[in-house]
Amino acid sequence: MSWPALLALAVGTYGIRLAGILLRDRLRLPERATRLLDLGATALLIALVATAALTEDGGFAGWARPAGVVAGAAAALLKAPFVLVVVLAAGVAAGLRAVGIP
């Protein structure tokens, strides 16, 4: 990525964050719009997790990585400490890879 593109993305990201802070008290959204924005943010996060967990180099990443993500998600839902969630997810993926499951 070139420096001008990186700088443009950084300025744009900062501008969006600054606009949110400055407009929070000036702009009133209907409750339905607020709910839809929350759902949209959740959907984007799920899409990011799915693409990171399931794909590698444009193809399927194998079964070990998604199994690690599922194990980590289960631990997070059970309110395990963050360090334990990460170690468990990595351990499941590494264990499956060690026994030959890609």
N, C-alpha and C positions, 0 to 999 in steps of 0.2 A: 504494500500500500504506500502511496506517495505521501510526502509530508503535507502538501496542500489539502489532500483529501482527509488526512488524519486531523489536521487543524480544523477543517470545516465541520467534521463530525463532532469534535470536541466542543466547538463554539455552539453548534446546534443543540447538543445535549445539555450544555450549561444553560442555554437560553430557555429550553423547555422546562428545566428544573426551576429556574428563576421565575419564569412566568407562573408556574404553579404556586410559588410562595407569594408572589405579588398579587395574584388575582384571587386567592383563596377567599378573602373577605368581601371582594367586590362582585363576584359572580355567584349567583345562586342557581343551581341546577335542580330540576325536578327530581323527586325521589326515584322515579323509574329510570331516568338517565344515569343517576348515581349508581343504581343497582346494575345497569347494563355495563357501565364502565368497570365496575368491580368484576363482573363475570368475564369481560373481555380481557382484563389483566390476568385472571386465573387461566383462561383458555390459552393465552400466549405462553404462560409459564409451563403449562402441561405440554404444549407443542414443542417447546424448547427441550424439556426433559425427554420427551419421546424421541425426537430426532437425535439427541445426544446419546441416548441409551440404545437405540436400535440400529443406527447406521454408522458406517465407517467406510470412507473412500467411495461413497455412492452406492454401497451395497449393505446387505445385512451384516451386523456386527458379530453375530454368533449368539449363543444362548447364555454364556457366562455373564456378560455385561448386563443384559436385562434382568437376570436372576439376582445379581448384586443390587441393582436399583430397587427391585421389589423387596428384597430383604431389608435394605436401608429404609425404604418407605414404611414397611411394617414396623420397624423399630421406632421410627419417628412418630408414627401414629400411636404407639404405645408409650410415647413421651420419654423415650430413652435419652440420655445425655447426647449432645451432638457428636462428641468424640467417639462414643460407642456406636452411633449410627454409621459414621464414616468407616470405622474399623470393621464393623460387621459387614457392610456392603463390599468393601475391598476384600475382606477375607472370603466371603462367599464366591466372588468372582475369581479370586486367585485359586481357591480350592477347586473350583470346577475346571479351571484351565490346567491345574496340576494333574487332574485325572484324565485329561485329554479332551474335555468338552471345550470347543472354541468359543 
